[in-house]
């Protein structure tokens, strides 16, 4: 049980680090995109849309992992 708990916590921590890196990349994209009208450079626009989709997916995945950690703590607090 402890090995599984450590595994879940480590997975959550690594997902949070990746989440922060993705948010930083999105912020950097937004800084570069500030001067460009939407659709002017199609590749740049598609890359931004893809990055936003990836950040959204990863955020939901990280939230799920966070809920697993909370459930694990609640389960261990009962026993």
PyMOL commands that set and color helices and strands:
alter all, ss='L'
color gray80, all
select helices_A, chain A and resi 2-33+42-78
alter helices_A, ss='H'
color red, helices_A
deselect
rebuild
show_as cartoon
